[in-house]
Amino acid sequence: MQEAATVSDREPGDPGEPVEVVPDAIVVRLGVARYAVPMADVAEVVPVPAVTRVPGMPTWLAGVVNWRGHVLPVLDLRPVLGEPTSPLPTSARVVVLTRDGIEAGLLVELITGLLTPSQAAALPTPSTASTGAVELVHGVVDSGGPVSLLDAEAVLDLRRSLPSTRRS
């Protein structure tokens, strides 16, 4: 999934090989806002498969899907991030996050582009952000408008807040 953009740090007409810049993150739309998902934590981006809802779970757990032969939880972070929820458009995708052996799918409305490493430092999360956003976002960068930086580890740690079930 890692597409590389080719840029040159030389003047036009200057001989030499272009420099390859590997994207740092993919930029997705959730509600009306854009979020960057670190490329290092993305296993795959797939069209939205049939999602099976799990009774008694929080609204941010959209359900589960069969992904490569195993059950993958699918998260819809729009309610947590304070974004409006509406039916998913045909452009919707599932971004499969993976870190330290933990996997989950993230429902996104649209993949809007790639974020390349930049010299500009991330600004802190605005104080006006919702409580959920403050817990899941670790900064904001300007990339043709604000892009919030999702913390993939915090997103995957949401599993700790799920109700536990007992088997008899």
DSSP file (Angstrom, degrees, kcal/mol; ACC not computed):
  #  RESIDUE AA STRUCTURE BP1 BP2  ACC     N-H-->O    O-->H-N    N-H-->O    O-->H-N    TCO  KAPPA ALPHA  PHI   PSI    X-CA   Y-CA   Z-CA
    1    1 A M              0   0    0      0, 0.0     2,-1.1     0, 0.0    43,-0.1   0.000 360.0 360.0 360.0 -15.9    0.0    0.0    0.0
    2    2 A Q        -     0   0    0     37,-0.0     2,-0.4    20,-0.0    20,-0.0  -0.554 360.0-173.1 -75.8 102.4    3.0    2.3    0.4
    3    3 A E        -     0   0    0     -2,-1.1     2,-0.4    19,-0.0     0, 0.0  -0.754  13.4-143.3 -89.1 141.4    2.9    4.5   -2.7
    4    4 A A        -     0   0    0     -2,-0.4     2,-0.4    18,-0.2    18,-0.2  -0.883   2.0-145.7-110.3 138.1    5.9    6.8   -3.0
    5    5 A A  E     -A   21   0A   0     16,-1.9    16,-2.5    -2,-0.4     2,-0.6  -0.796  15.0-139.0 -95.7 142.0    5.9   10.3   -4.3
    6    6 A T  E     +A   20   0A   0     -2,-0.4     2,-0.3    14,-0.2    14,-0.2  -0.902  29.8 165.2-105.8 125.2    9.0   11.4   -6.2
    7    7 A V  E     -A   19   0A   0     12,-2.2    12,-2.1    -2,-0.6     2,-0.4  -0.913  26.2-138.4-131.3 159.4   10.2   14.9   -5.6
    8    8 A S        -     0   0    0     -2,-0.3    -2,-0.0    10,-0.2     8,-0.0  -0.974   7.0-163.0-122.1 135.0   13.4   16.7   -6.4
    9    9 A D        +     0   0    0     -2,-0.4     2,-0.2     2,-0.1    -1,-0.1   0.210  68.8  90.0 -97.2  15.5   15.2   19.0   -4.0
   10   10 A R  S    S-     0   0    0      4,-0.1    -2,-0.1     1,-0.1     3,-0.1  -0.653  87.6 -92.9-106.5 164.6   17.3   20.4   -6.9
   11   11 A E    >   -     0   0    0     -2,-0.2     3,-2.2     1,-0.1    -1,-0.1  -0.426  56.9 -84.9 -70.3 150.6   16.6   23.3   -9.2
   12   12 A P  T 3  S+     0   0    0      0, 0.0    -1,-0.1     0, 0.0     0, 0.0  -0.314 119.0  22.6 -56.8 138.6   14.8   22.5  -12.5
   13   13 A G  T 3  S+     0   0    0      1,-0.3    -2,-0.1    -3,-0.1     0, 0.0   0.264  89.7 130.8  87.1 -12.6   17.3   21.4  -15.1
   14   14 A D    <   -     0   0    0     -3,-2.2    -1,-0.3     1,-0.1    -4,-0.1  -0.620  59.9-123.5 -75.2 125.8   19.9   20.4  -12.4
   15   15 A P        +     0   0    0      0, 0.0     2,-0.2     0, 0.0    -4,-0.1  -0.268  61.6  87.7 -68.0 158.1   21.2   16.9  -13.2
   16   16 A G  S    S-     0   0    0     -6,-0.0    -6,-0.1    -8,-0.0    -2,-0.0  -0.569  76.5 -66.5 134.6 162.9   20.8   14.2  -10.6
   17   17 A E        -     0   0    0     -2,-0.2     2,-0.0     1,-0.1     0, 0.0  -0.559  51.0-112.5 -81.4 142.5   18.4   11.6   -9.4
   18   18 A P        -     0   0    0      0, 0.0     2,-0.4     0, 0.0   -10,-0.2  -0.347  31.1-115.8 -68.4 157.8   15.1   12.6   -7.8
   19   19 A V  E     -A    7   0A   0    -12,-2.1   -12,-2.2    -2,-0.0     2,-0.4  -0.811  22.5-132.4 -97.4 133.3   14.7   11.8   -4.1
   20   20 A E  E     -A    6   0A   0     -2,-0.4     2,-0.5   -14,-0.2   -14,-0.2  -0.735  17.4-163.6 -88.6 130.8   12.0    9.3   -3.1
   21   21 A V  E     -A    5   0A   0    -16,-2.5   -16,-1.9    -2,-0.4     3,-0.0  -0.963   8.1-150.4-115.5 117.4    9.7   10.5   -0.3
   22   22 A V        -     0   0    0     -2,-0.5   -18,-0.2   -18,-0.2   -20,-0.0  -0.710  29.5-104.5 -87.4 133.7    7.7    7.7    1.4
   23   23 A P        -     0   0    0      0, 0.0    93,-0.3     0, 0.0     3,-0.1  -0.241  20.5-155.3 -58.8 143.8    4.3    8.8    2.8
   24   24 A D  S    S-     0   0    0     91,-2.9    15,-2.3     1,-0.3    16,-0.5   0.772  72.1  -6.7 -86.2 -33.1    4.2    9.1    6.6
   25   25 A A  E     -BC  38 115B   0     90,-1.8    90,-3.1    13,-0.3     2,-0.4  -0.982  64.0-114.5-158.1 159.5    0.4    8.6    6.8
   26   26 A I  E     -BC  37 114B   0     11,-2.3    11,-2.9    -2,-0.3     2,-0.5  -0.856  31.2-134.9 -99.5 145.4   -2.8    8.2    4.9
   27   27 A V  E     -BC  36 113B   0     86,-3.1    85,-2.7    -2,-0.4    86,-1.3  -0.876  27.6-179.9-104.4 127.8   -5.3   10.9    5.3
   28   28 A V  E     -BC  35 111B   0      7,-3.2     7,-2.8    -2,-0.5     2,-0.5  -0.837  23.8-125.7-124.3 159.5   -8.9    9.9    5.8
   29   29 A R  E     +BC  34 110B   0     81,-2.6    80,-2.3    -2,-0.3    81,-0.9  -0.927  23.0 176.2-109.1 131.2  -12.2   11.7    6.2
   30   30 A L  E >   -B   33   0B   0      3,-2.2     3,-1.7    -2,-0.5     2,-0.3  -0.975  70.0 -40.6-127.7 114.7  -14.5   10.9    9.2
   31   31 A G  T 3  S-     0   0    0     -2,-0.4    52,-0.1     1,-0.2    54,-0.0  -0.523 122.6 -28.0  65.8-127.4  -17.5   13.2    9.3
   32   32 A V  T 3  S+     0   0    0     -2,-0.3    -1,-0.2    -3,-0.1     2,-0.2   0.442 123.2  79.9-100.6  -0.8  -16.4   16.6    8.3
   33   33 A A  E <   -B   30   0B   0     -3,-1.7    -3,-2.2   114,-0.0     2,-0.4  -0.671  69.9-129.6-109.8 161.1  -12.8   16.4    9.5
   34   34 A R  E     -B   29   0B   0    112,-0.5   114,-2.3    -2,-0.2     2,-0.4  -0.881  22.1-170.8-109.4 142.2   -9.6   14.8    8.2
   35   35 A Y  E     -Bd  28 148B   0     -7,-2.8    -7,-3.2    -2,-0.4     2,-0.5  -0.974  17.1-135.8-132.2 144.0   -7.4   12.5   10.2
   36   36 A A  E     -Bd  27 149B   0    112,-3.2   114,-2.3    -2,-0.4    -9,-0.2  -0.875  13.6-160.8-101.4 130.9   -4.0   11.0    9.4
   37   37 A V  E     -B   26   0B   0    -11,-2.9   -11,-2.3    -2,-0.5     5,-0.1  -0.956  30.5-111.5-110.6 121.0   -3.4    7.3   10.1
   38   38 A P  E >   -B   25   0B   0      0, 0.0     3,-1.7     0, 0.0   -13,-0.3  -0.272  16.5-140.4 -57.0 128.9    0.3    6.4   10.5
   39   39 A M  G >  S+     0   0    0    -15,-2.3     3,-1.6     1,-0.3   -14,-0.2   0.825  99.7  65.8 -58.5 -33.8    1.4    4.2    7.5
   40   40 A A  G 3  S+     0   0    0    -16,-0.5    -1,-0.3     1,-0.3   -15,-0.1   0.735 104.6  45.5 -62.6 -21.7    3.5    2.1    9.9
   41   41 A D  G <  S+     0   0    0     -3,-1.7    57,-2.4    56,-0.1     2,-0.6   0.354  91.6  97.9-103.3   3.8    0.2    0.9   11.6
   42   42 A V  E <   +G   97   0C   0     -3,-1.6    55,-0.2    -4,-0.3     3,-0.1  -0.841  39.1 173.3 -99.8 121.2   -1.7    0.2    8.4
   43   43 A A  E     -     0   0C   0     53,-3.3     2,-0.3    -2,-0.6    -1,-0.2   0.824  67.5 -24.4 -88.4 -37.3   -1.8   -3.4    7.2
   44   44 A E  E     -G   96   0C   0     52,-0.9    52,-3.1   -43,-0.1     2,-0.4  -0.980  47.3-133.5-169.6 156.1   -4.3   -2.9    4.3
   45   45 A V  E     +G   95   0C   0     -2,-0.3    50,-0.2    50,-0.2    60,-0.0  -0.997  35.7 171.1-122.1 125.2   -7.1   -0.7    3.0
   46   46 A V  E     -G   94   0C   0     48,-2.5    48,-3.1    -2,-0.4    -2,-0.0  -0.910  38.9 -94.0-132.6 156.2  -10.2   -2.7    1.7
   47   47 A P  E     -G   93   0C   0      0, 0.0    46,-0.2     0, 0.0    44,-0.1  -0.318  61.2 -86.2 -60.6 155.6  -13.7   -1.9    0.5
   48   48 A V        -     0   0    0     44,-0.7     3,-0.1    42,-0.1     2,-0.1  -0.531  50.0-159.1 -70.9 116.0  -16.3   -2.2    3.3
   49   49 A P        -     0   0    0      0, 0.0     2,-0.3     0, 0.0    18,-0.0  -0.248  42.3 -63.5 -82.5-179.9  -17.4   -5.9    3.6
   50   50 A A        -     0   0    0     16,-0.1     2,-0.5    -2,-0.1    16,-0.3  -0.523  57.6-148.8 -64.8 123.6  -20.6   -7.0    5.2
   51   51 A V        -     0   0    0     -2,-0.3     2,-0.7    14,-0.1    14,-0.2  -0.853   1.7-147.3-102.0 128.5  -20.3   -6.0    8.9
   52   52 A T  B     -H   64   0C   0     12,-2.9    12,-2.3    -2,-0.5     2,-0.1  -0.860  18.7-133.9 -97.1 117.9  -22.0   -8.2   11.5
   53   53 A R        -     0   0    0     -2,-0.7    10,-0.2    10,-0.2     9,-0.1  -0.406  10.8-141.7 -69.3 143.4  -23.2   -6.1   14.5
   54   54 A V    >   -     0   0    0      7,-0.3     3,-1.2    -2,-0.1     7,-0.1  -0.944  21.7-123.8-109.6 117.2  -22.5   -7.5   18.0
   55   55 A P  T 3  S+     0   0    0      0, 0.0     8,-0.0     0, 0.0     0, 0.0  -0.237  89.4  21.0 -60.9 145.3  -25.3   -6.9   20.5
   56   56 A G  T 3  S+     0   0    0      1,-0.3     0, 0.0     0, 0.0     0, 0.0   0.536  93.2 123.9  79.3   7.6  -24.5   -5.1   23.7
   57   57 A M    <   -     0   0    0     -3,-1.2    -1,-0.3     1,-0.1   105,-0.1  -0.632  68.9 -90.3 -98.8 158.7  -21.4   -3.3   22.4
   58   58 A P    >   -     0   0    0      0, 0.0     3,-1.6     0, 0.0    -1,-0.1  -0.185  38.8-108.3 -62.9 160.1  -20.8    0.4   22.3
   59   59 A T  T 3  S+     0   0    0      1,-0.3    17,-0.1    16,-0.0    -2,-0.0   0.778 115.5  64.9 -62.6 -27.3  -21.8    2.4   19.2
   60   60 A W  T 3  S+     0   0    0      1,-0.1    16,-3.1    15,-0.1     2,-1.0   0.650  85.5  78.6 -74.1 -12.8  -18.2    2.9   18.2
   61   61 A L  E <   - I   0  75C   0     -3,-1.6    -7,-0.3    14,-0.2    14,-0.2  -0.815  63.4-174.6 -94.0  99.0  -17.8   -0.9   17.6
   62   62 A A  E     -     0   0C   0     12,-1.4     2,-0.3    -2,-1.0    -1,-0.2   0.822  48.2 -97.3 -64.8 -31.1  -19.6   -1.2   14.2
   63   63 A G  E     - I   0  74C   0     11,-1.3    11,-3.2   -10,-0.2     2,-0.3  -0.989  44.9 -61.0 148.7-154.6  -19.3   -5.0   14.4
   64   64 A V  E     -HI  52  73C   0    -12,-2.3   -12,-2.9    -2,-0.3     2,-0.3  -0.921  35.6-167.9-130.7 155.8  -17.0   -7.7   13.1
   65   65 A V  E     - I   0  72C   0      7,-2.0     7,-2.9    -2,-0.3     2,-0.8  -0.915  32.7-105.8-135.3 162.6  -16.0   -8.9    9.6
   66   66 A N  E     + I   0  71C   0    -16,-0.3     2,-0.5    -2,-0.3     5,-0.2  -0.843  43.0 178.3 -88.6 113.4  -14.2  -12.0    8.2
   67   67 A W  E >   - I   0  70C   0      3,-3.0     3,-1.5    -2,-0.8    -2,-0.0  -0.955  67.5 -26.1-123.7 112.7  -10.8  -10.7    7.2
   68   68 A R  T 3  S-     0   0    0     -2,-0.5    -1,-0.1     1,-0.3     3,-0.1   0.849 127.4 -47.7  53.9  38.1   -8.3  -13.2    5.8
   69   69 A G  T 3  S+     0   0    0      1,-0.2     2,-0.3     0, 0.0    -1,-0.3   0.496 122.1  84.1  86.6   4.2  -10.0  -16.0    7.6
   70   70 A H  E <  S-I   67   0C   0     -3,-1.5    -3,-3.0    -5,-0.0     2,-0.4  -0.939  84.7 -91.7-136.1 164.9  -10.3  -14.5   11.1
   71   71 A V  E     -I   66   0C   0     -2,-0.3    -5,-0.2    -5,-0.2    -7,-0.0  -0.568  39.0-169.6 -77.7 126.1  -12.7  -12.2   12.9
   72   72 A L  E     -I   65   0C   0     -7,-2.9    -7,-2.0    -2,-0.4     2,-0.2  -0.970  18.2-133.8-118.3 120.0  -11.7   -8.6   12.7
   73   73 A P  E     -I   64   0C   0      0, 0.0    32,-3.4     0, 0.0     2,-0.5  -0.497  19.9-148.8 -68.5 142.2  -13.4   -6.0   14.9
   74   74 A V  E     -Ij  63 105C   0    -11,-3.2   -12,-1.4    30,-0.2   -11,-1.3  -0.966   9.2-155.7-118.7 125.4  -14.5   -2.9   12.9
   75   75 A L  E     -Ij  61 106C   0     30,-3.6    32,-3.2    -2,-0.5     2,-0.6  -0.796  13.0-163.6-104.4 139.8  -14.5    0.5   14.6
   76   76 A D        -     0   0    0    -16,-3.1     4,-0.3    -2,-0.4    32,-0.1  -0.907  11.1-178.4-117.4  98.5  -16.5    3.6   13.7
   77   77 A L     >  +     0   0    0     -2,-0.6     4,-2.7    30,-0.4     6,-0.3   0.491  55.0  99.0 -80.2  -3.3  -14.8    6.4   15.5
   78   78 A R  H  >>S+     0   0    0      1,-0.2     5,-2.6     2,-0.2     4,-0.6   0.901  84.4  46.7 -54.7 -45.3  -17.2    9.1   14.4
   79   79 A P  H >45S+     0   0    0      0, 0.0     3,-0.5     0, 0.0    -1,-0.2   0.889 114.7  47.7 -64.4 -35.9  -19.3    9.1   17.6
   80   80 A V  H 345S+     0   0    0     -4,-0.3    52,-0.4     1,-0.2    53,-0.4   0.882 113.1  47.5 -70.0 -38.4  -16.1    9.1   19.8
   81   81 A L  H 3<5S-     0   0    0     -4,-2.7    49,-0.4    51,-0.2    -1,-0.2   0.456 115.7-112.2 -84.2  -0.7  -14.5   11.9   17.9
   82   82 A G  T <<5 +     0   0    0     -4,-0.6    -4,-0.1    -3,-0.5    -2,-0.1   0.730  69.8 142.7  77.5  21.4  -17.7   14.1   17.9
   83   83 A E      < -     0   0    0     -5,-2.6    -1,-0.3    -6,-0.3   -52,-0.1  -0.695  57.7-101.6 -94.2 147.8  -18.2   13.7   14.2
   84   84 A P        -     0   0    0      0, 0.0     2,-0.4     0, 0.0    -1,-0.1  -0.395  33.6-138.4 -67.1 143.4  -21.7   13.4   12.7
   85   85 A T        +     0   0    0     -2,-0.1     3,-0.0    -7,-0.1   -55,-0.0  -0.865  33.4 152.9-104.8 138.9  -22.7    9.9   11.7
   86   86 A S        -     0   0    0     -2,-0.4   -55,-0.1     3,-0.0     0, 0.0  -0.926  55.8 -61.8-149.3 168.2  -24.6    9.2    8.5
   87   87 A P        -     0   0    0      0, 0.0     0, 0.0     0, 0.0     0, 0.0  -0.265  65.1-102.3 -55.9 145.2  -24.8    6.3    6.2
   88   88 A L        -     0   0    0      1,-0.1    21,-0.1     2,-0.1     2,-0.0  -0.481  34.5-128.6 -72.3 137.0  -21.5    5.4    4.7
   89   89 A P    >   -     0   0    0      0, 0.0     3,-1.8     0, 0.0    -1,-0.1  -0.270  28.7-101.4 -75.9 170.6  -20.9    6.5    1.1
   90   90 A T  T 3  S+     0   0    0      1,-0.3   -42,-0.1   -43,-0.0    -2,-0.1   0.700 121.3  65.7 -66.1 -18.1  -19.7    4.2   -1.6
   91   91 A S  T 3  S+     0   0    0     18,-0.1    20,-0.3   -44,-0.1    -1,-0.3   0.512  77.5 122.1 -79.5  -4.6  -16.2    5.7   -1.2
   92   92 A A    <   -     0   0    0     -3,-1.8   -44,-0.7    18,-0.1     2,-0.3  -0.220  39.0-179.3 -62.6 148.7  -16.0    4.2    2.3
   93   93 A R  E     -GK  47 108C   0     15,-2.2    15,-2.6   -46,-0.2     2,-0.5  -0.914  28.9-122.4-140.4 165.2  -13.2    1.9    3.2
   94   94 A V  E     -GK  46 107C   0    -48,-3.1   -48,-2.5    -2,-0.3     2,-0.7  -0.976  20.5-156.1-110.9 121.3  -11.9   -0.2    6.1
   95   95 A V  E     -GK  45 106C   0     11,-2.6    11,-2.1    -2,-0.5     2,-0.7  -0.883  14.8-142.3 -96.1 114.9   -8.3    0.7    7.1
   96   96 A V  E     -GK  44 105C   0    -52,-3.1   -53,-3.3    -2,-0.7   -52,-0.9  -0.699  17.0-160.7 -84.0 115.0   -6.9   -2.3    8.8
   97   97 A L  E     -GK  42 104C   0      7,-3.3     7,-1.9    -2,-0.7     2,-0.4  -0.734  11.1-179.9 -94.1 142.8   -4.7   -1.2   11.7
   98   98 A T  E     + K   0 103C   0    -57,-2.4     2,-0.3    -2,-0.3     5,-0.2  -0.986  10.4 155.3-145.3 134.9   -2.1   -3.5   13.3
   99   99 A R  E >  S- K   0 102C   0      3,-2.2     3,-2.2    -2,-0.4   -58,-0.1  -0.905  71.8  -9.3-159.2 128.6    0.3   -3.0   16.1
  100  100 A D  T 3  S-     0   0    0     -2,-0.3     3,-0.1     1,-0.3    -2,-0.0   0.852 128.7 -52.4  51.4  40.9    2.0   -5.4   18.4
  101  101 A G  T 3  S+     0   0    0      1,-0.3     2,-0.4     0, 0.0    -1,-0.3   0.440 112.3 119.4  80.1  -1.4   -0.2   -8.3   17.2
  102  102 A I  E <   - K   0  99C   0     -3,-2.2    -3,-2.2     2,-0.0     2,-0.4  -0.841  41.9-172.9 -98.5 132.9   -3.5   -6.4   17.7
  103  103 A E  E     + K   0  98C   0     -2,-0.4     2,-0.3    -5,-0.2    -5,-0.2  -0.961  12.8 158.4-128.9 145.0   -5.6   -5.8   14.7
  104  104 A A  E     - K   0  97C   0     -7,-1.9    -7,-3.3    -2,-0.4     2,-0.4  -0.967  33.6-122.4-157.4 150.6   -8.8   -3.8   14.1
  105  105 A G  E     -jK  74  96C   0    -32,-3.4   -30,-3.6    -2,-0.3     2,-0.6  -0.768  18.6-151.3 -95.2 142.8  -10.5   -2.2   11.1
  106  106 A L  E     -jK  75  95C   0    -11,-2.1   -11,-2.6    -2,-0.4     2,-0.4  -0.961  12.2-138.3-116.0 116.1  -11.3    1.5   11.0
  107  107 A L  E     + K   0  94C   0    -32,-3.2   -30,-0.4    -2,-0.6     2,-0.3  -0.591  28.2 178.5 -72.3 128.0  -14.3    2.6    9.0
  108  108 A V  E     - K   0  93C   0    -15,-2.6   -15,-2.2    -2,-0.4   -78,-0.2  -0.968  31.5-141.1-130.2 149.2  -13.5    5.7    7.1
  109  109 A E  S    S-     0   0    0    -80,-2.3     2,-0.3    -2,-0.3   -79,-0.2   0.799  82.5  -6.1 -77.3 -29.2  -15.7    7.7    4.7
  110  110 A L  E     -C   29   0B   0    -81,-0.9   -81,-2.6   -18,-0.1     2,-0.7  -0.961  56.3-128.6-165.7 141.2  -13.0    8.5    2.2
  111  111 A I  E     -C   28   0B   0    -20,-0.3   -83,-0.3    -2,-0.3     3,-0.1  -0.899  30.0-179.3 -91.6 117.7   -9.3    8.2    1.7
  112  112 A T  E     -     0   0B   0    -85,-2.7     2,-0.3    -2,-0.7   -84,-0.2   0.654  46.8 -69.8 -98.7 -15.7   -8.3   11.8    0.7
  113  113 A G  E     -C   27   0B   0    -86,-1.3   -86,-3.1     2,-0.0     2,-0.3  -0.996  53.7 -61.0 161.4-163.3   -4.6   11.4    0.2
  114  114 A L  E     -C   26   0B   0     -2,-0.3     2,-0.5   -88,-0.3   -88,-0.2  -0.892  29.4-143.9-120.5 148.9   -1.2   10.9    1.7
  115  115 A L  E     -C   25   0B   0    -90,-3.1   -91,-2.9    -2,-0.3   -90,-1.8  -0.965  18.3-158.0-113.4 121.9    0.8   12.9    4.2
  116  116 A T        -     0   0    0     -2,-0.5   -94,-0.0   -93,-0.3   -95,-0.0  -0.653  34.9 -84.2 -97.4 156.2    4.5   13.1    3.6
  117  117 A P        -     0   0    0      0, 0.0     2,-0.3     0, 0.0    -1,-0.1  -0.275  55.0-172.5 -56.6 140.4    7.1   13.8    6.3
  118  118 A S        -     0   0    0      2,-0.2    -3,-0.0     1,-0.1     0, 0.0  -0.905  37.4-124.0-134.7 164.0    7.4   17.6    6.8
  119  119 A Q  S    S+     0   0    0     -2,-0.3     2,-0.2     2,-0.1    -1,-0.1   0.738  83.6  99.6 -75.3 -24.1    9.6   19.9    8.7
  120  120 A A  S    S-     0   0    0     22,-0.1    -2,-0.2     1,-0.1     2,-0.2  -0.441  73.8-129.2 -70.7 133.6    6.6   21.5   10.4
  121  121 A A        -     0   0    0     -2,-0.2     2,-0.2     1,-0.1    -1,-0.1  -0.491  26.7-102.1 -80.0 151.1    6.0   20.3   13.9
  122  122 A A        -     0   0    0     -2,-0.2    19,-0.2    19,-0.1    -1,-0.1  -0.492  32.9-131.4 -71.1 140.2    2.5   19.1   14.9
  123  123 A L  B     -E  140   0B   0     17,-3.3    17,-2.4    -2,-0.2    -1,-0.1  -0.580  33.4 -93.0 -85.7 155.8    0.5   21.5   16.9
  124  124 A P        -     0   0    0      0, 0.0    15,-0.1     0, 0.0    -1,-0.1  -0.258  51.9 -85.1 -65.4 158.9   -1.2   20.3   20.1
  125  125 A T        -     0   0    0     12,-0.2    15,-0.0     1,-0.1     9,-0.0  -0.452  57.0-102.9 -62.3 131.9   -4.8   19.0   19.9
  126  126 A P    >   -     0   0    0      0, 0.0     3,-1.6     0, 0.0    -1,-0.1  -0.218  18.5-126.1 -60.4 147.9   -7.1   22.1   20.2
  127  127 A S  T 3  S+     0   0    0      1,-0.3     7,-0.1    -3,-0.1    -2,-0.1   0.669 108.6  64.9 -67.8 -15.9   -8.8   22.6   23.6
  128  128 A T  T 3  S+     0   0    0      2,-0.0    -1,-0.3     0, 0.0    -3,-0.0   0.498  77.9 114.2 -85.0  -3.3  -12.1   22.7   21.8
  129  129 A A  S <  S-     0   0    0     -3,-1.6   -47,-0.1     1,-0.1   -48,-0.0  -0.319  76.6-100.1 -67.6 150.6  -11.8   19.0   20.7
  130  130 A S     >  -     0   0    0    -49,-0.4     4,-2.2     1,-0.1     5,-0.2  -0.232  33.5-106.9 -65.5 160.8  -14.2   16.5   22.1
  131  131 A T  H  > S+     0   0    0      1,-0.2     4,-1.5     2,-0.2     5,-0.1   0.897 121.7  50.7 -57.0 -42.6  -13.1   14.3   25.0
  132  132 A G  H  > S+     0   0    0    -52,-0.4     4,-1.4     1,-0.2    -1,-0.2   0.888 108.7  51.5 -63.1 -39.5  -12.9   11.3   22.8
  133  133 A A  H  > S+     0   0    0    -53,-0.4     4,-2.2     1,-0.2    -1,-0.2   0.892 105.2  55.4 -65.8 -39.3  -10.8   13.2   20.3
  134  134 A V  H  < S+     0   0    0     -4,-2.2    -1,-0.2     1,-0.2    -2,-0.2   0.866 110.4  46.6 -61.4 -35.6   -8.3   14.3   23.0
  135  135 A E  H  < S+     0   0    0     -4,-1.5    -1,-0.2    -5,-0.2    -2,-0.2   0.774 121.9  34.7 -76.9 -26.3   -7.8   10.7   23.9
  136  136 A L  H  < S+     0   0    0     -4,-1.4    15,-3.1    -3,-0.2     2,-0.4   0.549 108.6  67.5-107.0 -10.1   -7.3    9.5   20.3
  137  137 A V  E  <  - F   0 150B   0     -4,-2.2    13,-0.2    13,-0.2   -12,-0.2  -0.928  50.9-173.4-116.8 134.5   -5.5   12.4   18.6
  138  138 A H  E     -     0   0B   0     11,-2.5     2,-0.3    -2,-0.4    12,-0.1   0.111  64.7 -31.4-115.6  23.8   -2.0   13.5   19.5
  139  139 A G  E     -     0   0B   0     10,-0.3    10,-3.0   -15,-0.1     2,-0.4  -0.846  55.0-107.9 152.1 175.9   -1.8   16.7   17.4
  140  140 A V  E     -EF 123 148B   0    -17,-2.4   -17,-3.3    -2,-0.3     2,-0.3  -0.997  21.9-167.7-137.1 138.3   -2.8   18.6   14.3
  141  141 A V  E     - F   0 147B   0      6,-2.5     6,-2.5    -2,-0.4     2,-0.7  -0.866  25.5-118.6-120.5 160.2   -0.8   19.5   11.2
  142  142 A D  E     + F   0 146B   0     -2,-0.3     2,-0.2     4,-0.2   -22,-0.1  -0.886  41.9 155.1-100.9 115.8   -1.6   21.9    8.4
  143  143 A S  S    S-     0   0    0      2,-2.9    -1,-0.0    -2,-0.7    -2,-0.0  -0.625  90.5 -42.2-137.1  74.6   -1.9   20.1    5.1
  144  144 A G  S    S-     0   0    0     -2,-0.2    -2,-0.1     3,-0.0     0, 0.0   0.815 137.8  -7.8  69.1  29.9   -4.1   22.3    3.0
  145  145 A G  S    S-     0   0    0      2,-0.1    -2,-2.9  -111,-0.0     2,-0.1  -0.601 113.7 -40.2 128.5 168.7   -6.2   22.7    6.2
  146  146 A P  E     - F   0 142B   0      0, 0.0  -112,-0.5     0, 0.0     2,-0.4  -0.374  48.8-174.6 -69.2 137.6   -6.1   21.0    9.5
  147  147 A V  E     - F   0 141B   0     -6,-2.5    -6,-2.5    -2,-0.1     2,-0.3  -0.981  17.5-141.9-129.7 117.5   -5.4   17.2    9.7
  148  148 A S  E     -dF  35 140B   0   -114,-2.3  -112,-3.2    -2,-0.4     2,-0.8  -0.600  15.9-128.5 -80.3 139.4   -5.7   15.6   13.1
  149  149 A L  E     -d   36   0B   0    -10,-3.0   -11,-2.5    -2,-0.3   -10,-0.3  -0.792  20.9-144.6 -93.2 109.4   -3.0   12.9   13.9
  150  150 A L  E     - F   0 137B   0   -114,-2.3     2,-0.9    -2,-0.8   -13,-0.2  -0.505   8.0-135.6 -73.0 139.3   -4.7    9.7   15.1
  151  151 A D     >  -     0   0    0    -15,-3.1     4,-2.2    -2,-0.2     3,-0.3  -0.847  15.4-164.7 -94.4 101.3   -2.8    7.7   17.7
  152  152 A A  H  > S+     0   0    0     -2,-0.9     4,-2.6     1,-0.2     5,-0.2   0.847  87.1  55.3 -59.3 -36.3   -3.2    4.1   16.4
  153  153 A E  H  > S+     0   0    0      1,-0.2     4,-1.7     2,-0.2    -1,-0.2   0.924 109.0  46.9 -63.5 -43.5   -2.1    2.7   19.7
  154  154 A A  H  4 S+     0   0    0     -3,-0.3     4,-0.4     2,-0.2    -2,-0.2   0.882 111.4  52.2 -65.4 -38.0   -4.9    4.6   21.5
  155  155 A V  H >< S+     0   0    0     -4,-2.2     3,-1.3     1,-0.2    -2,-0.2   0.941 111.7  45.5 -62.4 -47.0   -7.4    3.5   18.9
  156  156 A L  H >< S+     0   0    0     -4,-2.6     3,-1.2     1,-0.3    -1,-0.2   0.788 105.0  63.0 -67.9 -27.2   -6.4   -0.2   19.4
  157  157 A D  G >< S+     0   0    0     -4,-1.7     3,-2.0     1,-0.2     4,-0.3   0.579  76.7  88.3 -74.3  -8.7   -6.5    0.3   23.2
  158  158 A L  G X  S+     0   0    0     -3,-1.3     3,-2.0    -4,-0.4     4,-0.3   0.783  71.4  76.4 -57.1 -24.2  -10.2    1.0   23.0
  159  159 A R  G X  S+     0   0    0     -3,-1.2     3,-1.4     1,-0.3    -1,-0.3   0.791  82.0  66.6 -58.5 -26.9  -10.7   -2.7   23.3
  160  160 A R  G <  S+     0   0    0     -3,-2.0    -1,-0.3     1,-0.3    -2,-0.2   0.728  96.0  55.5 -67.2 -21.1   -9.9   -2.4   27.0
  161  161 A S  G <  S+     0   0    0     -3,-2.0    -1,-0.3    -4,-0.3    -2,-0.2   0.429  83.3 110.2 -92.8   1.7  -13.1   -0.4   27.5
  162  162 A L  S <  S-     0   0    0     -3,-1.4     2,-0.1    -4,-0.3  -105,-0.1  -0.477  80.8-101.5 -73.5 146.6  -15.3   -3.2   26.0
  163  163 A P        -     0   0    0      0, 0.0     2,-0.2     0, 0.0    -1,-0.1  -0.441  38.4-123.7 -66.1 139.9  -17.6   -5.1   28.3
  164  164 A S        -     0   0    0     -2,-0.1     2,-0.4    -3,-0.1    -3,-0.0  -0.567  21.7-148.1 -83.4 150.2  -16.2   -8.4   29.3
  165  165 A T        -     0   0    0     -2,-0.2     2,-0.4     2,-0.0    -1,-0.0  -0.921   2.1-144.9-118.9 146.3  -18.3  -11.5   28.6
  166  166 A R        -     0   0    0     -2,-0.4     2,-0.4     2,-0.0    -2,-0.0  -0.900   7.4-148.2-109.4 137.3  -18.3  -14.7   30.6
  167  167 A R              0   0    0     -2,-0.4    -2,-0.0     1,-0.1     0, 0.0  -0.869 360.0 360.0-103.0 137.7  -18.8  -18.1   29.1
  168  168 A S              0   0    0     -2,-0.4    -1,-0.1     0, 0.0    -2,-0.0   0.457 360.0 360.0 -87.3 360.0  -20.5  -20.8   31.1
